[in-house]
């Protein structure tokens, strides 16, 4: 917000709790009010844990869905040599639509909601006649039998990992750029460019061969190298700065035979 002569109200500061700039905020009922940046930041911090994850209180389960990765009922058992059927322990392919107490809704992976709200999920599965599905069959009966003991231990809250300090955290570069387009800014794009400018010096491009040629051994100069897939990891700092890190999936490669020690970084490094 600005004063009568057009100058911004308040002063910016790297620490959001010391930022005194004033903003016009639209509330849930459609009305607007003026708030200082440090008050807004404090409110956001109070809704998060020390890692910036937003704490949401569970209200109810609204719906469910499954995709083509879900195991069918016909394939939901492992048959032993004696002919005994054992339900497969899987939750793959199922998402649950959850409504939080703030009125928002999210599709949550079945495995996550099973850990935080097993009783409610088991009761929902029975009521909606999906308890015979392989993703539910192996644990719902046991859960309901032990209901009284589990109730005392079960948590009623789920940590939203898709947001940090109220800001949506993308899972990949494509989603990051899409969020920028929706918000009309380039915060994530700048974070990606900053990170890639740092790591690019570690790589030497080879335009003489295609990846497929290298995999087939048609590039003699590349023999002995291992292919490593890479991806970007995104985060949000306490001052709301977007952060990107380029990560190599080194765990998918074989360790050289010359390495005879455990590759663990020491505390002094």
C-alpha positions, 0 to 999 in steps of 0.5 A: 500500500502507498500513502497520499504522495505514492510512497510505499508504507513501511520499510522492507527487511530481509527478516520478514518479522521486521518487514513493516510494509503494509498490504491490502489483504482480502479475507475469506468473506470477501472483505479487505483490510490492511495488514503489515508484512510482519503480522502476515509472516507471523500468522503464517509461521504460527500455522507451520512446524519448524520445517515449514509444513502446514498443520491441518486438522482432519474433518472428514473423508469426502471421496475416493479414486483409484488409477490403473496402478491399483491392483484388482480384486482378482490379483489381490492375493498371493497363493502359497504352495499349499494353496493358502491365499494371503492378501497382498499388502499394498496401497498403490493406486488409491487417493482419498479426498479429505476435507480439513477443518479450514474448509479446504480439500486435498487428495491424499495418498491412501498410504499417508491417510492410513498412517494418520487416520486409520479408524476413519479410513477403515470405517469409510471403506466399509461404509462405501463397500470398498473394504474388499479391495486389495488396498484395504483388505489386508488391514481394515478388518484388523484395524476395526478389531483393534479399534479401541486400542488404536484410537488412543494412539492414532493421530488426528492431524496430517502434515501437508507437505505440498505447501511450506509457509503457505507457499505451494512447493512444486514437485518438478520443474514443469510444475514450478514454471506452471505455478509462476505462470498462475501467480504472474511472477518468476520466483521459481524460474529464477531459483532454477536458473540460479541453481543450474548456473552453479552446477553447469560448470561440472558438466561437459556436453557431448553432442556427438552422440545420442543417449541411445547410442551411448547406452548401446556402446556405440560411443567408445570415448564414453565407455566406462561412464555410468548413466545417472538420472537427475532431478530438481528438489524445491524448497521455500526459505523462511524469508519466502525465497524460493530455492531449487537444488539439482540432485543426482540419483547416485544411489542407482549407480554401482560403486567403483571396485576401488572403493573399500571404505564406507562413503559417508561424509564425516562431521568435520567436512 
